[in-house]
């Protein structure tokens, strides 16, 4: 569990520019969606 929290903290991005924060969150969202899709295809 500690490793998951550490990974979440490292992925966190709080830049002053809202556009950069949005693009970062969008990228992370696509990565998570791709992982879910890949895992669901293997089941």
N, C-alpha and C positions, 0 to 999 in steps of 0.2 A: 504494500500500500504506500509506503514511503517513496518508493521509486516512481510510482504513478504521480504522486503529488509533486515530486521534484521535476518530472517531465512536464507536467502542466505548468509549473512556474517558469521553466525554461522556454516554453512555447508562448508564454504571455508576452504581449508587446503593448506598451503604453506610450507611443510617441505623441508629441504635441500636435502633429498633423492628423486631423481626423481621416483624411483620405488614405494615409499610410496605414492607419489602424484598421480601416475597413478592408483594404486589400489584403492585409495580413490575416484577418479573421476569415476572409473569403477563401484564401489559400488553405488555411487549416481546415476549414469546413469541407473543401473538396478532397483533401487527403483523408479525412475521417470517413467521408461518404465512400470513397474508393476502397478503403479498408473494409468497411461493412459489406460492400458489394462483393469483394473478393472472398471474404469469409463466408458469405451466404451462398456463393456459387460452389464452394468446396464441400458444403454440408450435404 
